[in-house]
């Protein structure tokens, strides 16, 4: 209720200052279907859900000040944890000639590679939304950016931590036991103040980024123990970490060369991780309007037994089909092979297109295989699924 009054107050002030308020957003329906029977009760094979994400935007002071409000809500047929809401953005921004500041709840993306985003650490992953980790929760922040001839320097103060979302007992894509309440290394728990800095610049055909982060890890370690009744439970443990990262993009004609690498300390083991590879795009294939992109990325992670270390020594290959039609139709096929365990691999397909100016559809499929009980994909080996969504934009 307090948030509703806050939004109403902001809109009243905007109207009083003759600022133009724009209302847009989207709403849709999603259907997930799992191709095999579930491993664990009481999971289902079919999950229907609906979602709603409006957006309010206004600007004043000649465009030097803006406000974006973007709430999100999903209701799921079976999984109570996937029925959830979030403030994706609620952020005021002020822009000047050589600097800008942003205060509120926002989203920040760092990175260049396709298969994994190692350096992307500001926002928490909304795991119940997508298995690929691309959807993020809104992050409370104070951000200051300074633009120079040598690139942009960014500083972030993050006063409140967001726990990663996990599937409930009725949800799929989870370990044998639904993940429980969070444990923290910091005595301040979710109120620990995290800090981050980043420099990014374009130098000729190169895009470079260097970042550092200190605070609560966005990627928990899973702790297994017995509760007071002797029943096993799995709890996420959020340690205090320090992480440095680098991301690089080199553009050379139709070629893109990409790299992300991090070094992180503070969890059960300090480690280095790297993702690097290329994408080559050929337009006008065989004299048609179609384009095709070929992707390959190598994934390396020093960790041995972390549930979220899925790219320890893996190779991702992919094929992107670009229709170049007015609907913006694209299809991406991908395959990730563990180079040490031939039975461990995953595949995916992602397709999207517009039906009209207001309607679009997406189709995604995710497939997993593993015979190694210590591999994260072992718990997902029966969770191959496809999902279709129909979305309306207003």
Secondary structure as UniProt FT lines:
FT   HELIX           2..16
FT   TURN            17..18
FT   STRAND          21..34
FT   TURN            41..42
FT   STRAND          46..60
FT   HELIX           61..63
FT   STRAND          65..76
FT   TURN            80..82
FT   STRAND          84..95
FT   STRAND          99..106
FT   STRAND          125..126
FT   TURN            127..129
FT   TURN            131..132
FT   STRAND          139..148
FT   TURN            149..150
FT   STRAND          151..158
FT   TURN            169..170
FT   STRAND          183..184
FT   TURN            187..188
FT   HELIX           189..191
FT   STRAND          194..203
FT   TURN            204..205
FT   STRAND          206..216
FT   STRAND          221..226
FT   TURN            228..229
FT   STRAND          232..238
FT   STRAND          240..252
FT   TURN            253..254
FT   STRAND          255..265
FT   STRAND          271..282
FT   HELIX           285..287
FT   STRAND          291..301
FT   TURN            307..308
FT   STRAND          313..322
FT   TURN            326..327
FT   STRAND          330..338
FT   TURN            342..343
FT   STRAND          345..354
FT   STRAND          359..369
FT   TURN            373..374
FT   HELIX           376..380
FT   TURN            381..382
FT   STRAND          385..393
//
